[in-house]
Amino acid sequence: MAQDFEILRNIMVEKQLKTRDIKSETVLNAMRIVPRHLFVPKNLQNSAYNDSPLQIGLRQTISQPYIVAFMTEQLELAPGMKILEIGTGSGYQAAILAYLGCEVYTIELLEELGAGAKRVLSELGYNNIKIKYGNGYSGWQDEAPFDAIIVTAAPEKIPEKLIEQLKEGGKIILPVGPIHSVQFLKFITKQDKRIIEKDLLPVRFVPMVE
Ligand code: SAH
């Protein structure tokens, strides 16, 4: 029942996010509201609020709730910001960004997944998300520049085009590293035309297709 899922979401926020130092009230609130269970296959809905990633089909995964919250918090988003996401997947991360009032542009390589995400997002009434099917390795030139970019599949190196499509003062968060080894979540800022890069956490994401 919807009410049970709401209880599970609140427990998820208390046990998985607050205890691990997610502090932004706006991010915690988005995680309390967006119905994650609607973004996973029916047979996994009861596991949607577990502390883990889940399979969403075609060998792809929806990230662990903590990772979604962590990446979102790092970007320090505000309503009206223009955000690019590479790797729509289930559409859950895009929904969190949209809930925060951002103008979301998201690209998914696999049309079947993108179409599923589009359906759920429109059923939930998010009208500030544009989904494109295709390879997002080179970003979305026609809509650039972006205030922030979030990548939810791991390339082996930082794609140069994404840095070019970032506004001055903007932020990128993305996992980088080889497929079967440790990847790092990197945080990149562009300030006075300089690129500053920082490693945040070891992570494991599905590979980004180049
Ligand atoms: N953000 C997603 C998780 C996505 S999993 C969510 O909230 O559910 C990573 C996704 O990136 C997969 O769906 C995969 O198909 C996609 N992907 C991988 N390489 C890509 C590329 N080059 N361009 C666009 N999407 C890509």
py3Dmol code that shows the C-alpha trace and the ligand (Angstrom):
import py3Dmol

protein = """\
ATOM      1  CA  MET A   1       0.000   0.000   0.000  1.00  0.00           C
ATOM      2  CA  ALA A   2       1.088   3.566  -0.695  1.00  0.00           C
ATOM      3  CA  GLN A   3       1.033   4.299   3.035  1.00  0.00           C
ATOM      4  CA  ASP A   4       3.369   1.393   3.808  1.00  0.00           C
ATOM      5  CA  PHE A   5       5.790   2.620   1.171  1.00  0.00           C
ATOM      6  CA  GLU A   6       5.695   6.079   2.755  1.00  0.00           C
ATOM      7  CA  ILE A   7       6.678   4.528   6.091  1.00  0.00           C
ATOM      8  CA  LEU A   8       9.528   2.621   4.419  1.00  0.00           C
ATOM      9  CA  ARG A   9      10.724   5.842   2.789  1.00  0.00           C
ATOM     10  CA  ASN A  10      10.841   7.632   6.123  1.00  0.00           C
ATOM     11  CA  ILE A  11      12.790   4.757   7.668  1.00  0.00           C
ATOM     12  CA  MET A  12      15.167   4.829   4.682  1.00  0.00           C
ATOM     13  CA  VAL A  13      15.818   8.541   5.284  1.00  0.00           C
ATOM     14  CA  GLU A  14      16.413   8.078   9.014  1.00  0.00           C
ATOM     15  CA  LYS A  15      18.517   4.916   8.865  1.00  0.00           C
ATOM     16  CA  GLN A  16      20.406   5.159   5.594  1.00  0.00           C
ATOM     17  CA  LEU A  17      20.777   8.877   4.927  1.00  0.00           C
ATOM     18  CA  LYS A  18      20.805  10.869   8.162  1.00  0.00           C
ATOM     19  CA  THR A  19      23.161   8.433   9.871  1.00  0.00           C
ATOM     20  CA  ARG A  20      25.567   8.768   6.966  1.00  0.00           C
ATOM     21  CA  ASP A  21      25.648  12.516   7.121  1.00  0.00           C
ATOM     22  CA  ILE A  22      23.253  13.627   4.435  1.00  0.00           C
ATOM     23  CA  LYS A  23      22.315  17.016   5.871  1.00  0.00           C
ATOM     24  CA  SER A  24      20.486  18.985   3.205  1.00  0.00           C
ATOM     25  CA  GLU A  25      16.843  19.241   4.285  1.00  0.00           C
ATOM     26  CA  THR A  26      15.732  19.757   0.693  1.00  0.00           C
ATOM     27  CA  VAL A  27      17.476  16.555  -0.419  1.00  0.00           C
ATOM     28  CA  LEU A  28      16.172  14.566   2.570  1.00  0.00           C
ATOM     29  CA  ASN A  29      12.709  15.839   1.812  1.00  0.00           C
ATOM     30  CA  ALA A  30      12.894  14.854  -1.854  1.00  0.00           C
ATOM     31  CA  MET A  31      13.960  11.356  -0.777  1.00  0.00           C
ATOM     32  CA  ARG A  32      10.981  11.231   1.621  1.00  0.00           C
ATOM     33  CA  ILE A  33       8.534  12.168  -1.130  1.00  0.00           C
ATOM     34  CA  VAL A  34       9.598  10.633  -4.466  1.00  0.00           C
ATOM     35  CA  PRO A  35       8.068   7.111  -4.710  1.00  0.00           C
ATOM     36  CA  ARG A  36      11.178   5.056  -5.519  1.00  0.00           C
ATOM     37  CA  HIS A  37       9.149   1.810  -5.657  1.00  0.00           C
ATOM     38  CA  LEU A  38       7.433   3.013  -8.850  1.00  0.00           C
ATOM     39  CA  PHE A  39      10.817   3.160 -10.613  1.00  0.00           C
ATOM     40  CA  VAL A  40      11.737  -0.513 -10.086  1.00  0.00           C
ATOM     41  CA  PRO A  41      10.248  -3.662 -11.636  1.00  0.00           C
ATOM     42  CA  LYS A  42       7.004  -4.805  -9.925  1.00  0.00           C
ATOM     43  CA  ASN A  43       8.578  -7.896  -8.385  1.00  0.00           C
ATOM     44  CA  LEU A  44      11.212  -5.740  -6.652  1.00  0.00           C
ATOM     45  CA  GLN A  45       8.905  -3.069  -5.269  1.00  0.00           C
ATOM     46  CA  ASN A  46       9.136  -4.465  -1.754  1.00  0.00           C
ATOM     47  CA  SER A  47      12.921  -4.076  -1.892  1.00  0.00           C
ATOM     48  CA  ALA A  48      12.838  -0.550  -3.302  1.00  0.00           C
ATOM     49  CA  TYR A  49      13.753   1.062   0.036  1.00  0.00           C
ATOM     50  CA  ASN A  50      16.550  -1.382   0.891  1.00  0.00           C
ATOM     51  CA  ASP A  51      20.068  -0.082   1.368  1.00  0.00           C
ATOM     52  CA  SER A  52      21.240  -1.322  -2.032  1.00  0.00           C
ATOM     53  CA  PRO A  53      21.149  -0.833  -5.790  1.00  0.00           C
ATOM     54  CA  LEU A  54      18.573  -2.908  -7.703  1.00  0.00           C
ATOM     55  CA  GLN A  55      18.372  -4.421 -11.177  1.00  0.00           C
ATOM     56  CA  ILE A  56      16.089  -2.514 -13.539  1.00  0.00           C
ATOM     57  CA  GLY A  57      16.507  -4.766 -16.588  1.00  0.00           C
ATOM     58  CA  LEU A  58      18.911  -4.845 -19.552  1.00  0.00           C
ATOM     59  CA  ARG A  59      21.777  -5.356 -17.054  1.00  0.00           C
ATOM     60  CA  GLN A  60      21.342  -1.855 -15.647  1.00  0.00           C
ATOM     61  CA  THR A  61      20.765  -0.741 -12.061  1.00  0.00           C
ATOM     62  CA  ILE A  62      19.072   1.971 -10.040  1.00  0.00           C
ATOM     63  CA  SER A  63      21.654   3.303  -7.573  1.00  0.00           C
ATOM     64  CA  GLN A  64      21.531   2.731  -3.816  1.00  0.00           C
ATOM     65  CA  PRO A  65      19.404   5.464  -2.145  1.00  0.00           C
ATOM     66  CA  TYR A  66      22.434   6.797  -0.248  1.00  0.00           C
ATOM     67  CA  ILE A  67      24.400   7.303  -3.465  1.00  0.00           C
ATOM     68  CA  VAL A  68      21.488   9.168  -5.079  1.00  0.00           C
ATOM     69  CA  ALA A  69      21.187  11.433  -2.022  1.00  0.00           C
ATOM     70  CA  PHE A  70      24.957  11.939  -1.738  1.00  0.00           C
ATOM     71  CA  MET A  71      25.438  12.876  -5.397  1.00  0.00           C
ATOM     72  CA  THR A  72      22.438  15.206  -5.315  1.00  0.00           C
ATOM     73  CA  GLU A  73      23.582  16.924  -2.123  1.00  0.00           C
ATOM     74  CA  GLN A  74      27.059  17.577  -3.522  1.00  0.00           C
ATOM     75  CA  LEU A  75      25.601  19.609  -6.393  1.00  0.00           C
ATOM     76  CA  GLU A  76      23.948  22.174  -4.040  1.00  0.00           C
ATOM     77  CA  LEU A  77      20.988  22.598  -6.355  1.00  0.00           C
ATOM     78  CA  ALA A  78      18.410  25.354  -6.327  1.00  0.00           C
ATOM     79  CA  PRO A  79      15.089  25.706  -8.148  1.00  0.00           C
ATOM     80  CA  GLY A  80      15.425  26.834 -11.744  1.00  0.00           C
ATOM     81  CA  MET A  81      18.920  25.441 -12.291  1.00  0.00           C
ATOM     82  CA  LYS A  82      19.515  23.707 -15.592  1.00  0.00           C
ATOM     83  CA  ILE A  83      20.850  20.201 -15.000  1.00  0.00           C
ATOM     84  CA  LEU A  84      22.132  17.515 -17.364  1.00  0.00           C
ATOM     85  CA  GLU A  85      21.947  13.855 -16.357  1.00  0.00           C
ATOM     86  CA  ILE A  86      23.659  11.136 -18.396  1.00  0.00           C
ATOM     87  CA  GLY A  87      22.074   7.712 -17.807  1.00  0.00           C
ATOM     88  CA  THR A  88      18.344   8.153 -17.129  1.00  0.00           C
ATOM     89  CA  GLY A  89      17.900   4.445 -16.324  1.00  0.00           C
ATOM     90  CA  SER A  90      14.739   4.089 -14.260  1.00  0.00           C
ATOM     91  CA  GLY A  91      14.198   7.869 -14.100  1.00  0.00           C
ATOM     92  CA  TYR A  92      14.467   7.956 -10.282  1.00  0.00           C
ATOM     93  CA  GLN A  93      17.454  10.296 -10.071  1.00  0.00           C
ATOM     94  CA  ALA A  94      15.807  12.581 -12.639  1.00  0.00           C
ATOM     95  CA  ALA A  95      12.655  12.647 -10.476  1.00  0.00           C
ATOM     96  CA  ILE A  96      14.682  13.732  -7.433  1.00  0.00           C
ATOM     97  CA  LEU A  97      16.271  16.551  -9.455  1.00  0.00           C
ATOM     98  CA  ALA A  98      12.877  17.594 -10.806  1.00  0.00           C
ATOM     99  CA  TYR A  99      11.341  17.523  -7.328  1.00  0.00           C
ATOM    100  CA  LEU A 100      14.023  20.031  -6.293  1.00  0.00           C
ATOM    101  CA  GLY A 101      12.677  22.357  -8.968  1.00  0.00           C
ATOM    102  CA  CYS A 102      15.492  21.986 -11.482  1.00  0.00           C
ATOM    103  CA  GLU A 103      15.072  22.023 -15.232  1.00  0.00           C
ATOM    104  CA  VAL A 104      16.271  18.507 -16.024  1.00  0.00           C
ATOM    105  CA  TYR A 105      17.761  17.284 -19.317  1.00  0.00           C
ATOM    106  CA  THR A 106      18.465  13.563 -19.220  1.00  0.00           C
ATOM    107  CA  ILE A 107      19.906  11.185 -21.823  1.00  0.00           C
ATOM    108  CA  GLU A 108      19.446   7.402 -21.922  1.00  0.00           C
ATOM    109  CA  LEU A 109      21.218   5.137 -24.356  1.00  0.00           C
ATOM    110  CA  LEU A 110      18.714   2.280 -24.181  1.00  0.00           C
ATOM    111  CA  GLU A 111      15.404   3.392 -25.614  1.00  0.00           C
ATOM    112  CA  GLU A 112      13.453   0.689 -23.801  1.00  0.00           C
ATOM    113  CA  LEU A 113      14.620   1.986 -20.402  1.00  0.00           C
ATOM    114  CA  GLY A 114      14.197   5.611 -21.420  1.00  0.00           C
ATOM    115  CA  ALA A 115      10.633   4.959 -22.561  1.00  0.00           C
ATOM    116  CA  GLY A 116       9.801   3.287 -19.215  1.00  0.00           C
ATOM    117  CA  ALA A 117      11.253   6.253 -17.338  1.00  0.00           C
ATOM    118  CA  LYS A 118       9.313   8.687 -19.502  1.00  0.00           C
ATOM    119  CA  ARG A 119       6.069   6.865 -18.733  1.00  0.00           C
ATOM    120  CA  VAL A 120       6.522   6.859 -14.940  1.00  0.00           C
ATOM    121  CA  LEU A 121       7.727  10.457 -14.852  1.00  0.00           C
ATOM    122  CA  SER A 122       4.751  11.690 -16.827  1.00  0.00           C
ATOM    123  CA  GLU A 123       2.327   9.626 -14.723  1.00  0.00           C
ATOM    124  CA  LEU A 124       3.799  11.307 -11.651  1.00  0.00           C
ATOM    125  CA  GLY A 125       3.327  14.693 -13.281  1.00  0.00           C
ATOM    126  CA  TYR A 126       6.920  15.897 -13.596  1.00  0.00           C
ATOM    127  CA  ASN A 127       6.873  18.343 -16.450  1.00  0.00           C
ATOM    128  CA  ASN A 128      10.324  19.823 -15.944  1.00  0.00           C
ATOM    129  CA  ILE A 129      12.215  16.833 -17.397  1.00  0.00           C
ATOM    130  CA  LYS A 130      13.257  16.355 -21.015  1.00  0.00           C
ATOM    131  CA  ILE A 131      14.417  12.850 -21.971  1.00  0.00           C
ATOM    132  CA  LYS A 132      16.472  12.117 -25.047  1.00  0.00           C
ATOM    133  CA  TYR A 133      17.410   8.631 -26.263  1.00  0.00           C
ATOM    134  CA  GLY A 134      20.970   8.217 -27.480  1.00  0.00           C
ATOM    135  CA  ASN A 135      24.594   8.277 -26.457  1.00  0.00           C
ATOM    136  CA  GLY A 136      25.261  10.994 -23.900  1.00  0.00           C
ATOM    137  CA  TYR A 137      29.049  10.690 -23.941  1.00  0.00           C
ATOM    138  CA  SER A 138      29.252  14.019 -25.762  1.00  0.00           C
ATOM    139  CA  GLY A 139      26.619  15.679 -23.602  1.00  0.00           C
ATOM    140  CA  TRP A 140      23.703  17.715 -25.021  1.00  0.00           C
ATOM    141  CA  GLN A 141      25.279  20.517 -27.029  1.00  0.00           C
ATOM    142  CA  ASP A 142      22.036  22.198 -28.096  1.00  0.00           C
ATOM    143  CA  GLU A 143      20.977  22.771 -24.490  1.00  0.00           C
ATOM    144  CA  ALA A 144      24.389  23.694 -23.047  1.00  0.00           C
ATOM    145  CA  PRO A 145      25.629  25.283 -20.858  1.00  0.00           C
ATOM    146  CA  PHE A 146      24.408  23.610 -17.657  1.00  0.00           C
ATOM    147  CA  ASP A 147      24.597  24.688 -14.022  1.00  0.00           C
ATOM    148  CA  ALA A 148      25.373  21.111 -13.018  1.00  0.00           C
ATOM    149  CA  ILE A 149      25.960  17.723 -14.629  1.00  0.00           C
ATOM    150  CA  ILE A 150      25.391  14.335 -13.006  1.00  0.00           C
ATOM    151  CA  VAL A 151      26.606  11.149 -14.659  1.00  0.00           C
ATOM    152  CA  THR A 152      25.235   7.832 -13.389  1.00  0.00           C
ATOM    153  CA  ALA A 153      27.301   5.417 -15.499  1.00  0.00           C
ATOM    154  CA  ALA A 154      31.097   5.228 -15.285  1.00  0.00           C
ATOM    155  CA  PRO A 155      33.373   6.318 -18.146  1.00  0.00           C
ATOM    156  CA  GLU A 156      37.072   5.364 -17.970  1.00  0.00           C
ATOM    157  CA  LYS A 157      38.091   9.027 -18.265  1.00  0.00           C
ATOM    158  CA  ILE A 158      36.257  12.311 -17.737  1.00  0.00           C
ATOM    159  CA  PRO A 159      34.502  13.164 -21.034  1.00  0.00           C
ATOM    160  CA  GLU A 160      35.929  16.523 -22.176  1.00  0.00           C
ATOM    161  CA  LYS A 161      32.662  17.611 -23.801  1.00  0.00           C
ATOM    162  CA  LEU A 162      30.908  17.565 -20.447  1.00  0.00           C
ATOM    163  CA  ILE A 163      33.413  20.023 -19.016  1.00  0.00           C
ATOM    164  CA  GLU A 164      32.928  22.258 -22.053  1.00  0.00           C
ATOM    165  CA  GLN A 165      29.151  22.206 -21.516  1.00  0.00           C
ATOM    166  CA  LEU A 166      29.411  23.303 -17.866  1.00  0.00           C
ATOM    167  CA  LYS A 167      28.739  26.936 -16.896  1.00  0.00           C
ATOM    168  CA  GLU A 168      31.411  28.946 -15.163  1.00  0.00           C
ATOM    169  CA  GLY A 169      30.958  28.165 -11.447  1.00  0.00           C
ATOM    170  CA  GLY A 170      29.139  24.925 -12.297  1.00  0.00           C
ATOM    171  CA  LYS A 171      29.630  21.456 -10.797  1.00  0.00           C
ATOM    172  CA  ILE A 172      29.901  17.945 -12.200  1.00  0.00           C
ATOM    173  CA  ILE A 173      29.628  14.721 -10.237  1.00  0.00           C
ATOM    174  CA  LEU A 174      30.500  11.447 -11.920  1.00  0.00           C
ATOM    175  CA  PRO A 175      32.006   8.023 -11.310  1.00  0.00           C
ATOM    176  CA  VAL A 176      35.236   7.425 -13.229  1.00  0.00           C
ATOM    177  CA  GLY A 177      37.251   4.246 -13.603  1.00  0.00           C
ATOM    178  CA  PRO A 178      37.638   0.850 -15.216  1.00  0.00           C
ATOM    179  CA  ILE A 179      34.678  -1.503 -15.466  1.00  0.00           C
ATOM    180  CA  HIS A 180      35.781  -4.302 -13.190  1.00  0.00           C
ATOM    181  CA  SER A 181      37.870  -2.370 -10.735  1.00  0.00           C
ATOM    182  CA  VAL A 182      37.423   0.446  -8.247  1.00  0.00           C
ATOM    183  CA  GLN A 183      35.915   3.606  -9.609  1.00  0.00           C
ATOM    184  CA  PHE A 184      35.909   6.941  -7.817  1.00  0.00           C
ATOM    185  CA  LEU A 185      33.108   9.397  -7.552  1.00  0.00           C
ATOM    186  CA  LYS A 186      34.677  12.636  -8.735  1.00  0.00           C
ATOM    187  CA  PHE A 187      33.575  16.179  -8.097  1.00  0.00           C
ATOM    188  CA  ILE A 188      34.588  18.787 -10.639  1.00  0.00           C
ATOM    189  CA  THR A 189      34.129  22.544 -10.542  1.00  0.00           C
ATOM    190  CA  LYS A 190      34.881  25.176 -13.133  1.00  0.00           C
ATOM    191  CA  GLN A 191      36.111  28.405 -11.597  1.00  0.00           C
ATOM    192  CA  ASP A 192      37.769  31.313 -13.389  1.00  0.00           C
ATOM    193  CA  LYS A 193      38.138  28.914 -16.316  1.00  0.00           C
ATOM    194  CA  ARG A 194      40.147  26.556 -14.107  1.00  0.00           C
ATOM    195  CA  ILE A 195      39.026  22.970 -13.566  1.00  0.00           C
ATOM    196  CA  ILE A 196      39.266  21.705 -10.011  1.00  0.00           C
ATOM    197  CA  GLU A 197      38.910  17.965  -9.485  1.00  0.00           C
ATOM    198  CA  LYS A 198      38.391  16.034  -6.257  1.00  0.00           C
ATOM    199  CA  ASP A 199      37.908  12.303  -5.467  1.00  0.00           C
ATOM    200  CA  LEU A 200      35.014  11.717  -3.079  1.00  0.00           C
ATOM    201  CA  LEU A 201      34.160   8.026  -2.633  1.00  0.00           C
ATOM    202  CA  PRO A 202      35.032   4.627  -4.078  1.00  0.00           C
ATOM    203  CA  VAL A 203      31.939   3.382  -5.935  1.00  0.00           C
ATOM    204  CA  ARG A 204      30.744   0.787  -8.419  1.00  0.00           C
ATOM    205  CA  PHE A 205      28.567   1.898 -11.339  1.00  0.00           C
ATOM    206  CA  VAL A 206      27.609   0.238 -14.602  1.00  0.00           C
ATOM    207  CA  PRO A 207      29.971   1.272 -17.416  1.00  0.00           C
ATOM    208  CA  MET A 208      29.254   4.303 -19.576  1.00  0.00           C
ATOM    209  CA  VAL A 209      29.183   3.424 -23.248  1.00  0.00           C
ATOM    210  CA  GLU A 210      31.613   5.641 -25.183  1.00  0.00           C
TER     211      GLU A 210
END
"""
ligand_1 = """\
26
SAH
N 20.220 7.320 -12.914
C 19.634 6.020 -13.069
C 20.621 4.898 -12.915
C 21.170 4.587 -14.227
S 22.119 3.149 -14.504
C 18.457 5.814 -12.145
O 18.148 6.700 -11.336
O 17.814 4.763 -12.261
C 23.081 3.809 -15.818
C 22.352 4.082 -17.084
O 23.262 4.716 -17.966
C 21.865 2.826 -17.811
O 20.495 2.908 -18.011
C 22.642 2.837 -19.129
O 21.904 2.356 -20.217
C 22.962 4.312 -19.281
N 24.111 4.634 -20.134
C 25.309 4.026 -20.212
N 26.114 4.652 -21.088
C 25.396 5.705 -21.584
C 25.665 6.736 -22.529
N 26.841 6.821 -23.138
N 24.697 7.643 -22.779
C 23.483 7.574 -22.162
N 23.175 6.621 -21.255
C 24.118 5.707 -20.968
"""
view = py3Dmol.view(width=600, height=400)
view.addModel(protein, "pdb")
view.setStyle({"model": 0}, {"cartoon": {"style": "trace"}})
view.addModel(ligand_1, "xyz")
view.setStyle({"model": 1}, {"stick": {}})
view.zoomTo()
view.show()
